[in-house]
Amino acid sequence: MQSETKSRAEQLTSPAGNPVTVLRFEGDIASTSKEAVLGAYQALPKAEVKRVVLDFTKVDYINSSGIALVIQLLIEAANSGQKVCAFGLSPHFVKVFTMVGITKYAGLFPTQAEALATM
């Protein structure tokens, strides 16, 4: 049974003093997660948000449809000139994200501190 995907945006400041928007996801990410993943991202004011960090620490499972949603988010971010990175993925999903080429669009980091340090 898939758990509902939740998301929330949080504003932080990177160690370099840059404003960063963190999108925190919770639950499973699948085809039914479009609003929680893409909707949350698309609701961000593109003119103001230049740095986005994706937090997967509370995500238990991501299926192929969920990975497609993440890729769509990353393509939109690249087209908007935004810098994106992610943290909190299990070793399995780091491997999967690397295999499908997500690392071309977003850096993957073990912790929030390491992700923010690149922003």
Short mmCIF file of the C-alpha atoms (twelve columns), coordinates in Angstrom:
data_MODEL
# 
_entry.id   MODEL 
# 
loop_
_atom_site.group_PDB 
_atom_site.id 
_atom_site.type_symbol 
_atom_site.label_atom_id 
_atom_site.label_alt_id 
_atom_site.label_comp_id 
_atom_site.label_asym_id 
_atom_site.label_seq_id 
_atom_site.Cartn_x 
_atom_site.Cartn_y 
_atom_site.Cartn_z 
_atom_site.pdbx_PDB_model_num 
ATOM 1   C CA . MET A 1   0.000  0.000  0.000   1 
ATOM 2   C CA . GLN A 2   1.418  3.316  -1.089  1 
ATOM 3   C CA . SER A 3   1.550  6.128  1.463   1 
ATOM 4   C CA . GLU A 4   0.348  9.571  0.459   1 
ATOM 5   C CA . THR A 5   2.999  12.013 -0.699  1 
ATOM 6   C CA . LYS A 6   3.239  15.238 1.249   1 
ATOM 7   C CA . SER A 7   5.452  18.203 0.514   1 
ATOM 8   C CA . ARG A 8   6.242  21.569 2.005   1 
ATOM 9   C CA . ALA A 9   8.544  24.407 1.076   1 
ATOM 10  C CA . GLU A 10  10.920 25.965 3.561   1 
ATOM 11  C CA . GLN A 11  13.190 28.989 3.145   1 
ATOM 12  C CA . LEU A 12  16.781 28.657 4.378   1 
ATOM 13  C CA . THR A 13  20.051 30.489 3.832   1 
ATOM 14  C CA . SER A 14  23.125 28.712 2.477   1 
ATOM 15  C CA . PRO A 15  26.508 29.061 4.224   1 
ATOM 16  C CA . ALA A 16  27.406 31.497 1.414   1 
ATOM 17  C CA . GLY A 17  24.433 33.659 2.423   1 
ATOM 18  C CA . ASN A 18  22.224 32.787 -0.560  1 
ATOM 19  C CA . PRO A 19  18.484 32.216 -0.143  1 
ATOM 20  C CA . VAL A 20  17.573 28.565 -0.736  1 
ATOM 21  C CA . THR A 21  14.150 26.934 -1.025  1 
ATOM 22  C CA . VAL A 22  14.002 23.421 0.405   1 
ATOM 23  C CA . LEU A 23  11.189 21.189 -0.853  1 
ATOM 24  C CA . ARG A 24  10.638 18.504 1.763   1 
ATOM 25  C CA . PHE A 25  8.880  15.339 0.575   1 
ATOM 26  C CA . GLU A 26  7.305  12.670 2.749   1 
ATOM 27  C CA . GLY A 27  5.736  9.306  1.920   1 
ATOM 28  C CA . ASP A 28  6.017  7.386  -1.342  1 
ATOM 29  C CA . ILE A 29  6.571  9.112  -4.682  1 
ATOM 30  C CA . ALA A 30  4.570  7.580  -7.548  1 
ATOM 31  C CA . SER A 31  2.232  8.623  -10.384 1 
ATOM 32  C CA . THR A 32  -0.309 9.848  -7.804  1 
ATOM 33  C CA . SER A 33  2.306  12.272 -6.411  1 
ATOM 34  C CA . LYS A 34  2.156  14.772 -9.270  1 
ATOM 35  C CA . GLU A 35  0.558  17.562 -7.209  1 
ATOM 36  C CA . ALA A 36  2.875  17.027 -4.221  1 
ATOM 37  C CA . VAL A 37  6.025  16.981 -6.371  1 
ATOM 38  C CA . LEU A 38  5.423  19.090 -9.484  1 
ATOM 39  C CA . GLY A 39  2.634  21.187 -7.973  1 
ATOM 40  C CA . ALA A 40  4.813  22.166 -5.008  1 
ATOM 41  C CA . TYR A 41  7.698  23.045 -7.311  1 
ATOM 42  C CA . GLN A 42  5.560  24.947 -9.837  1 
ATOM 43  C CA . ALA A 43  4.000  27.011 -7.022  1 
ATOM 44  C CA . LEU A 44  7.417  28.517 -6.224  1 
ATOM 45  C CA . PRO A 45  7.918  32.071 -7.546  1 
ATOM 46  C CA . LYS A 46  10.457 31.456 -10.363 1 
ATOM 47  C CA . ALA A 47  11.654 35.084 -10.393 1 
ATOM 48  C CA . GLU A 48  12.722 34.831 -6.745  1 
ATOM 49  C CA . VAL A 49  13.744 31.188 -6.335  1 
ATOM 50  C CA . LYS A 50  17.165 30.508 -7.872  1 
ATOM 51  C CA . ARG A 51  18.327 27.639 -5.641  1 
ATOM 52  C CA . VAL A 52  16.236 24.578 -4.787  1 
ATOM 53  C CA . VAL A 53  17.143 21.670 -2.527  1 
ATOM 54  C CA . LEU A 54  15.026 18.499 -2.617  1 
ATOM 55  C CA . ASP A 55  14.772 16.666 0.717   1 
ATOM 56  C CA . PHE A 56  14.067 12.932 0.379   1 
ATOM 57  C CA . THR A 57  14.865 11.938 3.993   1 
ATOM 58  C CA . LYS A 58  11.225 10.984 4.733   1 
ATOM 59  C CA . VAL A 59  10.556 9.275  1.402   1 
ATOM 60  C CA . ASP A 60  10.280 5.504  1.730   1 
ATOM 61  C CA . TYR A 61  9.794  4.518  -1.896  1 
ATOM 62  C CA . ILE A 62  10.002 6.034  -5.375  1 
ATOM 63  C CA . ASN A 63  8.712  4.042  -8.352  1 
ATOM 64  C CA . SER A 64  9.455  4.679  -12.035 1 
ATOM 65  C CA . SER A 65  6.542  7.121  -12.356 1 
ATOM 66  C CA . GLY A 66  7.861  8.998  -9.326  1 
ATOM 67  C CA . ILE A 67  11.329 9.167  -10.863 1 
ATOM 68  C CA . ALA A 68  9.738  10.588 -14.031 1 
ATOM 69  C CA . LEU A 69  8.111  13.340 -11.924 1 
ATOM 70  C CA . VAL A 70  11.473 14.208 -10.357 1 
ATOM 71  C CA . ILE A 71  13.077 14.320 -13.809 1 
ATOM 72  C CA . GLN A 72  10.294 16.610 -15.068 1 
ATOM 73  C CA . LEU A 73  10.866 18.916 -12.083 1 
ATOM 74  C CA . LEU A 74  14.612 19.004 -12.820 1 
ATOM 75  C CA . ILE A 75  14.085 19.790 -16.507 1 
ATOM 76  C CA . GLU A 76  11.742 22.666 -15.610 1 
ATOM 77  C CA . ALA A 77  14.305 23.947 -13.095 1 
ATOM 78  C CA . ALA A 78  17.113 23.766 -15.675 1 
ATOM 79  C CA . ASN A 79  14.955 25.646 -18.191 1 
ATOM 80  C CA . SER A 80  14.312 28.316 -15.528 1 
ATOM 81  C CA . GLY A 81  18.026 28.652 -14.764 1 
ATOM 82  C CA . GLN A 82  17.648 27.296 -11.236 1 
ATOM 83  C CA . LYS A 83  20.327 25.341 -9.409  1 
ATOM 84  C CA . VAL A 84  18.996 22.140 -7.825  1 
ATOM 85  C CA . CYS A 85  20.448 19.497 -5.555  1 
ATOM 86  C CA . ALA A 86  18.992 16.722 -3.434  1 
ATOM 87  C CA . PHE A 87  19.783 14.931 -0.202  1 
ATOM 88  C CA . GLY A 88  18.498 12.163 1.991   1 
ATOM 89  C CA . LEU A 89  18.181 9.440  -0.632  1 
ATOM 90  C CA . SER A 90  18.851 5.852  0.387   1 
ATOM 91  C CA . PRO A 91  21.964 4.283  -1.200  1 
ATOM 92  C CA . HIS A 92  19.636 2.327  -3.523  1 
ATOM 93  C CA . PHE A 93  17.976 5.479  -4.847  1 
ATOM 94  C CA . VAL A 94  21.303 7.299  -5.178  1 
ATOM 95  C CA . LYS A 95  22.320 4.430  -7.459  1 
ATOM 96  C CA . VAL A 96  19.014 4.546  -9.401  1 
ATOM 97  C CA . PHE A 97  19.111 8.361  -9.775  1 
ATOM 98  C CA . THR A 98  22.706 8.112  -11.009 1 
ATOM 99  C CA . MET A 99  21.827 5.358  -13.501 1 
ATOM 100 C CA . VAL A 100 18.942 7.343  -15.029 1 
ATOM 101 C CA . GLY A 101 21.075 10.485 -15.385 1 
ATOM 102 C CA . ILE A 102 19.554 12.691 -12.694 1 
ATOM 103 C CA . THR A 103 23.060 13.673 -11.565 1 
ATOM 104 C CA . LYS A 104 23.433 15.677 -14.798 1 
ATOM 105 C CA . TYR A 105 20.733 18.012 -13.471 1 
ATOM 106 C CA . ALA A 106 21.158 17.845 -9.695  1 
ATOM 107 C CA . GLY A 107 23.911 17.047 -7.246  1 
ATOM 108 C CA . LEU A 108 23.099 14.276 -4.765  1 
ATOM 109 C CA . PHE A 109 24.287 14.651 -1.171  1 
ATOM 110 C CA . PRO A 110 23.947 12.587 2.017   1 
ATOM 111 C CA . THR A 111 22.949 15.529 4.268   1 
ATOM 112 C CA . GLN A 112 21.208 18.883 4.160   1 
ATOM 113 C CA . ALA A 113 24.388 20.628 5.354   1 
ATOM 114 C CA . GLU A 114 26.407 19.198 2.444   1 
ATOM 115 C CA . ALA A 115 23.679 20.151 -0.067  1 
ATOM 116 C CA . LEU A 116 23.409 23.708 1.288   1 
ATOM 117 C CA . ALA A 117 27.203 24.094 1.179   1 
ATOM 118 C CA . THR A 118 27.050 23.871 -2.632  1 
ATOM 119 C CA . MET A 119 24.441 26.612 -2.884  1 
# 
